[in-house]
Amino acid sequence: MSERVTIKKLATGVPGLDDILGGGLPELSFNLVAGGPGGGKTTLAHQMMFAVASPESPALYVTILGEPPIKMLRYQQQYSFFDERKLTESVRFLHLGTEVLAEGLGKVLDSIVAEVETTNPRFVFVDSFRSVVRKSQESAGEVDLQNFVQRLALHLTSWEATTFLIGEYEEDERDCNPLFTVADGILWLSQAADRNSIVRKIQIVKMRGQSQIPGLHTVKISDAGLRIYPRLPNPDRPTSLPIRERALRATGTEALDRMLGGGIPSGYSVMAVGPSGAGKTILSTQFVREGIARGEPGVIAVFEKRPEEYLTTAPNADELSKLVDDGMLRILYLRPLDLSVDETMEEIAATVHSIGAKRIVIDSLSGLELALAPSFREDFRESLYRMVGALVGLGITVLMTAENQESYTELRTASRS
């Protein structure tokens, strides 16, 4: 049997994107970056281009009937990924608006092929490809769209170029547009308004030759460009040790430890439920302090108070402040606009890894739910189940506080993962 062809995977430079793609972007692939307006398509394309382009592997960015490069660059240079030095040696822009208006798709194809043959780019971006679609519908006797796309893909593949077509499309076009059949990969970006929040998401609709993470993933756009928060892994995988063989972690309350048979098993999740003033925060801080006393760093994620306020009002505030100063405790405050559970998990996981935490307190679940954007509250329990399952799967003991047990009964099985 002959050896399998190895397809090199390219790092995109977009945080989180390589993860949901299945390790990176296949080299020499023919990709479509699509979706409605405002989803971040052009910004994503530029962010990838500046990450992958180099003097040895230059990039060509073609605009068709869209905004001219000078206007596009005016806005894209506001992002930190923009590297002006690459404009002279690694990145080239080509605008074909005049050719499309005057001579149609055949001329567009000839112009792109001529530029590729002259400059020999390793990466080619065509934006906005939607303009080509509209033009093909208007021009009788011109090269039809399917033939145009196939010839473009053939030329660019023969020149060993990884290609991206950027355009605005509606979801109902996926089944009838020939472009979706020819493309090796389809990255679909969208944004939706829900009450006062705007939520952006990305979906890998198609990626030939590799397994991607399915579903919709949260996207945030900041001064650094796009950041993608992958959906959490399925928590159904068992941990390496059965519960009976896991170490017990003392809670800091001797009588409670006796009731629990010695403490809470490592890699287990527990809810402390009760009304305001019942002592949930006291129990939580004791649990974390006990772990630190045993050499187990801890994280407290708060959603209703700022860290300084939490430390001021918590029992043994001076001791907690010292533990923070010593690097054994992190107080993580997560209350931005349009928060998602995936983003929450990303922040918690990064903090856990930074200090090697063994114990986590989430105070409280109701505060976390209220901090989420409205659209994320609809699947809050399913997402939270995945988050808790991912944490306990790492052997971390999780203590959550809640005022209403009935609202979170679905989480009981997460501790068994």
C-alpha angles and dihedrals in degrees: 000000000000121000118264119253111255114225113205115227117220123214108237098203091230112119109243097006096097089053096055092042091059099256104332142316118311111248116246091016124147108228140184121211103195146159142100127314119289097024094115101257098141093041091050090050093050092045091054092043095054090046097052103031119099137153088265093046107030125188132223120206114196122192121197121195088328130106114314118255094252091059093043092051091050089068100031093056088067089074120086092232090066110108113191092193091066092060092077102040110018111023128055128183126209125186118201103177095119094050093051093050095046108033110013136224098327090061091046091055092047092049094050093046092048092051092048092050091050101044100026096214121191091209127042125188121189115194129207099015089167087076089061090053093052092046092051089054092052100043116079114201094018125119105291117242098250092050090046093052094045093049091046092050091047094051095047094045091050088053089051095243126152105225136205125189112196121200149136115259139163120236093243089063094068093085099046108032114095090212091071090057096049096046118097092204134023122196111189119197125188143166130204134190118223115179104305098343133089117207124190123199140178131209129191097221093177138003117166121221100014142065115250130189106265127223136041119316126200118250126200124190118205138150087289092057126242124355120186124206108205119220110262120265118260108269095212093101112102121237120248094259130048115237093257091060097046121107115256118236117210117232097214091249111096097201091049091050090054090051090051094048095253104332142302117320115246112258092031132123124219133183122215103204129188146104124287111291095024093116103260094136092046090053091047095052091046089052092053095042091051090053093050090050086057093049096263113129116219143207127209115196111199128187105172102049135037115247094254091049092046092052092047096052100034121100113266090016094171092053092049091049090053091050089053091050090049091054095242095109132043123194105206117198115195115179109125123140117278094011117187130202089238090055090047091053091048092054094045093047092050091051092046092053093045094061101020093244120196098181130048131187121198108198105209137359093195090051090050092050092050091049092058124096110258094251091056093052090069092071096025097125094048092048093045090050088056092046094051091044091053092051097048088044086066090056093256119143112228125201116189128186124214137165096210119047095188092063093061106034090121089071094066093087094049090078090063095062 
